[in-house]
Amino acid sequence: MNREALYDLLEQAWAQPEDERRAWLARHCADPEMLAEAESLLEADTESGAFLGESAMVRAAAMLAASEGLVDDAQQCIGKYRIVKPIARGGMGDVYLGERADGDFEQKVAIKLAQRFQDTADRRRRFLEEQRILARLEHPNIARLIDGGIWEGDALAAEGRPYLVMEFVDGRPISEYCEAEGAGLKRRLALFQKVCDAVHYAHRNLVLHRDLKPSNILVSAEGRVKLLDFGIATVLEEDVEAARTRTMIMTPDYAAPEQLRGDPLTTSTDVYALGKVLAELVGEARPRDLDTIIGKALADEPERRYPSARSLAEDLQNFLDGKPVQARPDSRRYRIGKFISRHRWETVTATVAVLALMVATVVAIVSAAEARRALERSQVEAAKSAQVVDFLGELFAAANPEQTGGEAMTVREVLDAGAAQIDALSDQPEVQGLLLSELGGIHRALGEYETATVMLERAADLQRSTLGSNHPALAETLHRWAIAEDLGGDLAVAEAVAREALEIRQAVVPRDEAAFGESLDRLGAVIAVQGRYEEAAPLAHEAVERLVASAGEADERTLTALHNLAWLQKRLGDLEGSAETYRRVARLSEQAMGDNHPETLISRDALAVTLRQQGRLDEAEAIYRDVLERRLKVLGPEHDSVGSTRHNLARLLAERGRYAEAISMYEETIANWSVSLGPEHPHLGIAYGNLGSAREEHGDHEGALADYQRAIDILDGEPGYESRLQEAAEGLERVTGQIVEGDKGKTADRSLTRN
């Protein structure tokens, strides 16, 4: 039995009125053995004043804290915030209304503070886990994390009390709000769809809430929905056994069957809880289709529920729009299957006899049925192909000089025209998804990452609804999307999307196909760029091994994987191995695609980086200048890759002491990236930090001060760039001191002159 889970359960029971504790335990503990133990300890504690082996004095202090802790904490200052009044009390801690105490500006917050004398290693870990989870979630319908840490201001808590500072939500539980406002069915479903969107966002960021219920979903007076309380949430990538130890902490009325059994949990667990909330929200009297939607969300088997919270929201929209819903009542086949599973041996004899009579008939008709299905499939594919051909024909016809009055259209203008035409295919969502995926991939190749991510996310949504959640075409779109998010700077989304693509390909693609190796490579690359090199290494090596075997050494996908492996080898300190792998990639790229191909230039640029780090500066500079010239010719001056080569060359020039040249090259890099990547992209922050360093070495302390500050402004709060932020902060402090010392020197000189 998990003792910490038992202890946590008893803490919550003690927070209830004495005459309600047993009933509360019965409602909130699904494990009979744990329930019996909890009731026994509760009774023993009542009689003897001892609790889980604690002394009477310690228990008395804990009981005092339980009854007076909220009052004692009022008006205390925690960091920048002052406690105003208590809001609520729960098993994980006390929640207060707080306000800014530093006077900079007015701000109301919610402060969640661990209860005094009730702090265990597990509870502290859960507080830190909740802080880590909330820090990765930024969504308009999720209460935002503002601050957190350990409060040392309580003299009775030797190790301090963990706390979280969150956005204050002045609202009511969603069910109470709907009743009080007299909300109609459409309004209730619209609010619930926002909840689904927030849950889907959390799932995309690999977070399970695990405690979805009306009291954790608040609606403000203005009708804004906020999802709260990630105190028992789980990160999907965490250790399964660690997650299982917290399985008994739940609200049984909203818990899925697998949660009650203590089985591993998935996103489908939250979908079940959403179904419970939806059923409570709409009441008993509801149309047949809505009843069917709720039934699908509440299916006992996770695989029979909606594949995602977004799918549930989309089916509700189908209901609201009067369209057919995806959910269907249980079929006769399903009900028969369930009957057989309950009466397996009673049906065996009859089944064998019936099968013997059916075999001859089946053999006679199966060939005709297969032929008919093949014909239907070919007709469907032919229709889709015809639509794609028609679309491309119209697209390129629009670029015909006869249609444009003699004006030539650029590639981007043609793509913009294509995007507009895709919108006209709303009655063909599968074709829309295919075309959006292709156009998104093209925009990504052009360096237009924001446009690419919007198109690819839309394509993925269409493909999920038309093809299902395990289709190879969806995996390809997700793969492209992950690359675009990675290059665009949103590494958390890139990792989540790359994982989903790999999971689909693991399920539907043979392991000896190149697509499987491609997904291994993409996930490994996204993990590596976040600094988790050891975690990425086995993925990178397996990706290269599988791609060489399936696609060949000179295939573009293999070359990409080799390039990523070389980059990882460098980060792991193997510069010789990295240089050798980069040379291999460059040689193969030149042979397969030519000297000017973008992939060849990427590998040569990366090789120069490794040579620079090895101190082979002459060789590295020659390669940089050759790559820069070729990229300007092939990609044009506005492509972000041109900025990358300029940035790398600037670093080398600075290392050689040629600061004036380096500063000029950094300035050109910043001008490029400000347009191609956007003014707040993390790479721009790195460039400003390096420019500040070059100015500092060149003696321009005022200029360095401004550059370091700009780097800090961009990189502050960006995950994965903490070391760069630290470097910029140290540079800022250093040049500030140099400026102050310089001013002191000038003052002394003036004083000597006057004397």
N, C-alpha and C positions, 0 to 999 in steps of 0.2 A: 504494500500500500504506500502511496506517495504521501509522506508525512507533511511536506510543505503544503501540498494541496489541502490536506486535512486541516492544517493550522490556518490556512487562508479562509477556509469555509467557516471555521469556528469564529474567526475574527468578525466575519460578516454577520454571523448569527448573533454574536454578543452586541452588535450595533442595533439589533431589533428590540422592541419592548419585551420584557421578560415573559409575558403570557403569550407571545407570538413566536418565540424562538423555535419551538419544536415544529410548528406548522411551516415556518420559513425553511427550516432544514429539509423537511419532506419535499417541499416544492423545488428546492435548488440542488439537491444531491441525487443523482441518478444511480449511483453505485450502492447497492444494499449493504455491502460490507462497510464501506466508508460511513454510510448513514448510521448504522448501528454503533460504530465506534464514536462518531460525533455525538450522538445522543447520550451514550454512556459517559463521555468526558464532560458533557454539559451538565449532566445530573451530578456527577462527582464534584464538579467545580462548585455547583450551587450548595452542596452539603458541606464541603470541607474548606472552601476558600482557596484551594490550590488548582493550578491550571497547567497541564502539560509539563508537570515536573517543576514549575516555578515555585519560588518561595511565596508565602502569603504576602510579604511586604512588596515584592515585585509585582504580584498580581493586583494588589491594592493600588499601586502606582499606575498600573495599566488601566484599571477600572476608573481611577480618577481622571486619567487622560481621556478615556472614552467619554466621560460625562462632561468634562470641562475644557477639553483641548481646544475646541472651537473658540471659546471665549478667551482663553489665554493667548491665542495667536492673534486676536484682533489688534489692529494698529501697529503690528510689527512690520518692519521694513525688510524685504527680501530683495537684495540687489537694488535695482532702480525702482522697485514697486512697493507700495504700502498696502497691507491688508485692510479692507474697509469693513467687510462683514462676511459671515459664512453663507454659502449657497447650498451646499449639499454635503452629505457624508456617505462614503462607500467603502467597499472592502479594500480598494487600492489606496485610498487616501481621502483627505478632506479637501473640499473645493471652496474657494473664497472669491468674492468680488474684490478686485484690487485696482489700484490707480498708480499712475506715475508719481514717484516721490521726488524726482530730481528737479521738477519745475520747468524742464525744457519745453514740454507741451502736455496737454491733457490727453489722457488715454485710459480707457477702462479695459481691464484684462480679467481673465479667470486664472487663478493660481491654484494649482493642485499640489498639495503638500502631504508627504508621507506622515502617517500618524505616529505620535511619540510612543516609544516602548514597544512598538509592534513591527520593527524593522528587521527583516531577515535577509540573508544573502539572496534568496529567490525574489523577494519583493524589491530589493534594490536593483537587481538585474532587470526586473520587469519595468521599473521606472525608467532606467536607461534605455531599455528596448523601446518603450513608448516614445521617448525623446528621439531616438534614432529613426523610428518609423515615421513620426510626424515631420521630421526634418526633410524627408524625401518626398513629402506630399505637398503639392501646391495647387489647389483646386478651389474654384469659387464656392463649392458646396461642401467643403471640408474645413472644419475649424482649424485655423492656422497656428502653428507653433511660433512663439515669439522669443522665448528664452528658456533656460533650464540650467540645473546644476545641483549643488549640495549647499543647503543653508546651514551655516555654522552659528547662527544667532540664538539657538536654543540650548541653554546651559545644561538641560536635563538629557539631551541627546548627545552622547559622547562622540559619535562618529558623524554628527550632522544629520539633517533630514533632507532627502531628495525632494526636488520640486520641479514643476513645469509651469511656465507662463504661456497661456494660450489666448487666442482671440476670444473676447467675451461675447457670447451669443445671448441676447435678451429675447428669449422665445419660449414657446410651449412645445411639448411633444406633438409630433405630427398628427396623431389621432385626436388629441385634445383640441388642437388648432382647428382641424376640419369640423369637429362637432360644434365648437364655439362660434365659428364663422358661418355655419350652415352651408359648407362647401358642397357643391353638386359633384356628380360622378366625374365629369370631365376635369374639374379643378383638382379633385383628389388624385386622379391619374397623372395629371401634369406635374404635381408636386412629387409624386412617387417616381416618375421618370427622371427627375433631377437627382433623386437618391440613387437610382440605378446608375446614372452617369458618374456620380462620385465613387460608387463602389467599383464600377468598371475601371475608372482611372486608378484606384488603389490596386486593383488586380494587375493592371498593366505595369505597375511599379512593384509587382511581386509581393503585395501586402494583402493578407486575409484579415478581415475585421474580427470575425468569430463571435461577435456579440451584437448583431444587428437587431434592434427592437425599437419601438416607438420612443421610449425615453432617451435613446441615444440619437434621435433624429429630431432636431428642433426647427421650428418655423417661426421667424420673427413676425412682428406686427405688419411689416411691409410685404410679407409673403416670401422671404428668402429662406431657403432650406440649408441647414448646416448639419453635417454628420460629425458626431462627437465620439469621444472615449475609445481610444485605441489601446486601452490598458492591457487587454489580453490578446492583442493582435499578433499575428505570426508572419514572419517573412518566409516566402515560399522556398527560398534557397537554403534555409537553415537546416540543421541536423534534425532528422525525423524523430529520433528518440527525445531530443530536447523539447521539441514541440509537443510530443505525446505526454510529457509530464504535466503539461498545463491543460490537458484536454478536459479534466473534470471541472475546471473553472469555466462556468457557462451559465446561461439562463435557459433551463430545460424547456420552457414553453416555446422557445424560438430555436432550439438546437436541432440540427439534422440528425437522422438515425445514426450515421457514422460517427458523429460527435458524441452521442450518448453511449455508443459502443466503445469509444476510445480508439477508433481506427484513425489512420492518417487522414488529414483534411486536405481539401482542394478548394479551388474557387467555387465549385459547385455547392460547397457547404454554405457559403454566403448567399448563393442563389436560393437555397431552401429557406433561409431566414427571411430573405426578401419576399418570398411567397407567403410566409406567415404574416408579415407586416401588411402585405397587400390584401390578404383575406380579411384581416382585422379592419383595414381602412375602408373597404367597400361594403362590408357587412354581409349578411346572409342572402338577402334578395339581390341577385345579380343575373345579367343575361347569360345564356348558355355558353357563348364563346368566351366570356370573361371567366366563367367558372372553369372552362377547359384550360385556359392560360394558367390559372392558379394551380389547377391539378398537375400540370406539367412541371411547374416550379417546385411543387411539393412531392414529386415522385420519390419513392423510397430509394430507388437505385440512382446514384449520382449521374450515371451515363444517360439516364432518361430525362434528366432535367434540361433546362436551357443551357447551352454551352457557355454562356456568359451573361453578366448582368445587362449588357447592352442588347443582347438578343431578346431578353425579356422585355426591355423597354421598347424595342422595335415591334414586337408582337402586340404590345399594348397600343402602339400607334396604328398598326394594321386594324385593330378593333375599332379605334376611334375614327379611322378613315373609312370604315365600312368595307375593308378588304378582307380576304380570307386570312385566317391566322395560321401560324406555323403549327401551333399545338393542335392535337387531335385527341378525341376520346380514345380510351384503350380499345384496340382492335380485338376482333374475335381470336385472332392468332395469339395475341399476347395473353388473353384470359385463359385460353386453352393451355398455353405454356405454363402459366402459373398453376393451373389445376394439376397438370402432369407432374410438376415439381413437388406438389403436396402428396400425390398419390402415385408415385413412380412405379412401385412394384405391381400395383393392381392393374396398371395399364400395359405392362410389358407384353403379356400374352396376346391381348387383343391387337396391339400395334403390330406385332410380328405377322399375324394372320392377314391383317389388312394390307401391309406392305407387300406380302407375297402376291396378292391379287393385283396390286397397282404397278408392279415392276414392268410387266409387259406393255401396259398402256403408256407408261412414262417413256420407255425406250422408243416407242413408235412416234411420240410427238415432240421429243426434246430437240431433235435436229431442226424441225420446222420452227419451233419457238426461238431457238438460237439465231436462226437465219433472219427471222422477223425482227428480233431485237437489234441485230447488227445493222439491218437496213434502216431502222429507226434512228440508231445512233449516227450512222453516216449522213442521214438526211439533216439531223440537227447540226452536226458539225459543218456540213456544206452550207447550211443557212447562215451560221455564224461567220464562216469564211467569206461568204458573199457580202455580208454586211461590212466586214472589215475592209474588203477590197473597195466597196462603194465609198466608204469613209475616206480611204486614202486617195481614191480618185478625185473626190470632191475637194480634198485638202490641197492636192497639188494643182488641181484646176484653178483654185483660188490664187495660186502664185503665177499663173500664166500671164505673160505681159499683155495679152489681148484682154484679159479680165481686169488688169490693174492699170490700164491706160499707158502702158509702156514703163511703169515704175517697177523696179526690181524689189522683191520682198526678201528681207533677211530671214535667216533660220528662225529667229525668235518670233518674228511676225507670223511666219507660217505656223509655228507652234501655238501662238495665241489664237490664231484662227481655228486650229484644230481643237483646242480646249473649248471654244465656243460651240463648235459643232457637236462635241461629245454631249453637251447638255441637252441637245435635241433628241438624244437616244434614251430618254427616260423610260420608255416602254421596253427597253432591252437592257436591263441592269447588268446582265452577265457580259455583254459586249462592252458596255460602258466601263466595267471594271477592268477588262482586258486592255482597252485602249488607254485608260488613265494610268495603268501600271506602266505601259510602254512609254507614254509621254513623260511620266514622272522620272523614269530611268534616264531619258534624254536630258531633261532639265538638270538632273543630278550630274550628268557628265559635263554639262556646260557650266557647272559651278553655281547654279541657281538653287541652293539647297532649301531655302524657305518654300519656294514654289514647288519643288520636288516633294518635300515632306507632306504638304497639303494634298497634292494629287495622290500620292501613294497611300496615305491614310484613308482617303476617300475610296480609293480602289480596293483596299483591304476590307473596308466595311461592306462594300457592294459584294465582294466575293464571298465573304462570310455568309451573307444572307442568301446568296444564290447558289453557291457551290458547297456550303457547309464549312465547318471549322477545321477539316482535315484534308484539304484539297491541295495537290501539288502547285496549282496556279497561285493559290493564296500564299503558299510558302515562298514562291519566287517574288511575289510583291513584297512580302515582309522582309525578305533578304535585301531587296533594293531600298526599302524604307530604312532599314537599320544602317546601311551605308550612308544614306543622306543625313540621318540624324547624327551619326558619328562625325561626319565632316562638318555639319552645321553646329556642332558643339553641345548637343543635348545627349550626354552619354548615358544617363539613366534610362531615357526612352529607347535609345539605341540598343542597350543591353536587353531590355524587356522584349523588344520586337525581335531581336536576333535569337533569343531563347525560344520564343514562340515558333519561329521559322524552323529551328532545329528540331523541336518537339514534333512538328508536323512531319518533317522529312524522316525522322526516326520511325514514325508510325506508318508512313505510306511509301517511302522510297527505299529500294534495296540498298544495302550498305556498300555495294560495289559500284554504285552510280556516283558520278562526279558531284551531283547536287548535294549529296550528303557531306562529302568532304568540304564543299564550298561553305555550308552552314557551320561546320566545325571551325573553319578558318575565321569566319566573320565574328562568331561569338568570342573566340580566343582573342581576336584583335581588339574588340571593344573592351574586354576585361583587362587586357594588357595596357591600353592607353589610360586606364584609370589607376595604373600603378600596381595592379595585382599580378605581378610577373610570374610568380611561382604557380599560381592558379591557372594562368594562361598557357604555360609551357606544354603540358601534355596535349591540350587541344590543338596547339599549333603543329606539334610534331605529327599527331595522328592525321591532321588535315593534309599535310604535305604527303605523307605516306599513301593515303587513300587517293589523292588526286593524281599523283604520279602513276599509280596502278590503274586508275580508271580512265583518265583523260590524256595521260602522257606528260612528259617533262616540259614540252614547249607550249602546252595549252595555256591560254591567258589566265584561267582560274588557278592553275598550278603556279604560274609565275607570281600571281598576287599572293598566294599562300607562302611561297618561298620568300618574297619580299617581307611579309609580316613576320616570318620566322627570323630573318636576319635582323630586323628591328628589335625583336625580343631578345635575341642573343646579345645584342649590344647593351640593352638595359640590364641584362643579367651579368654583365662584366666580361663577356667573351668577345672581345674586339676582333681577335684574329678569325674566329669562327664567323662573326658577323660579316667581316670584309670578304671572306671567301664565299659566303652565300650570296652577298650582293653582286660579286663579280660573276658568279654563276647565273644569276637572274639577268644581269645586263647582257651577258653573252647570248643567252637563249632568246631574250627579247629582240636583240638586234638581228639574230638569224631568222626569227619567226615573223617579225613585224617591221623591221627596219630601224634606222638610226633615229628617226624623228617621231616615232610612235610615242604617245603619252606614257605608256607603261615602261618603255625603254628609258625615257627621261626620268621617270620617278625613281627607277632603280639606280641610275647613274648619280642622281642627286643624293640619294641616300648613301651610296658608296662614298661620295665625297665627304659626307658628314662623319662617317666612320674613320676615313683617312685623316680628317682633321683631328679627331679625338686621339688618333695614334701619333699625332705630331708630324704627319707627312703633309705639310702645309702647301708646298709647291704643287704637288700632284692634285691635292684637293682643290686648290684655287683654279687650276686649269680646267678641271671637270666642271666646277660651278659656272665658270664663264661660258663654257661650251653649251651647257644645259640651258642657261639663261637666254643665250642667243637663239637656240632652237625653239624654246618655249614661246618666246616673243613672236617668232615666225609662225609657229603652228597654232598657238592658242590665242594670241593677241595680248596686248598690255593689260587688259582688265581682268584676266583669269587669275584666281587666287593662287594657282600653282606658280605663276610668275612671281607673285609676292613671296612665296615660300623660298624660292631659289635666291631672291634678293636678300631675304632675312638670313639664310644660311651663309651667304657670301659676306654679309655685313659682320656676322659673328667672327668669321675667319679674319677679316681685315682688322677688327678690333684686337684680336689675339696677336696680330702681327704689329700692333702699335700704330696702325694707320687710321687714327681716330677720325680725322676729317672725312676720309672716304667712307668709313663705316657709318658715321652719322648721316651722311647724304644717302647712303643705301638704305638705312633704317627708315628715314623719312619717306623714301619712295615706297618701301614696304607698307608703311602705315597708310599712305594715300591709297594704295591698292586695296588693302584688306578692309579699310573703312567702308569701301564701296562694295567689294565682292563678298565679304563676310558679314558686314554690318558693324556699327560703331561700338557695340558692346560684346563682341565675340571674344572668348578667352584668349585666342591667339593674338589678338590686338593688344591685350594686356601684357602678354609676354614680350611683344615687340617694344612696347613703351618701357618696360623694365630694362630691357637690353639697351635701348637708346639712352635711358638715364645713366646706365653704367658707362657707356661710351662718352657721354658728355662730362660725367664726373672725372673720368681719366683725362679728358681733354682740358679740364680746368673750368668748365662752364657749370658752376654749382647751381646757379639760379635756374638754368634750363633743366638740369638734372632733377632738381627739386620738383618741378612741374611734371616731368615725365614719370618719376616714381609715384607721385600722387595719382596720376591718371591710371597707372598700372594697378594701384591698390583699389581705386574706384571700380575698375572693371572686374578684377579677380576676386574681390571680397565676396564670400558666400558661394563661389563656384566650386563644386566638388571635384576633387582630382587635381587641383591646382594650388594646394596649400603651400608646397615648397616654394613655388614661384611668388606667391603672395608674401611669404616670409622674407624672401630675398629683396623684394621691393620695399617692404617695411624697414628692413635693416639699412638699405640704401638711403631711404628718406631720412632716417635717424642720423646716419653718417654725414650726409651733406648738410643737414640742418646744423649739426655741430660745427662743421667746417665754415659755414656762413657766419655763425655766431662768433667763432674765433677770429674770422676775418674782420668782422665789425669791431671787435675789441682792439685788434691791431691798428685799425684806422683811427680809432679814438685815441690810442696811445701816441700815434704819430702826430696827430693834431695838437695833443697836449705838449709834446716836446717842441713843436714848432712855435707855440705861443710863448713857451718859457725861454 
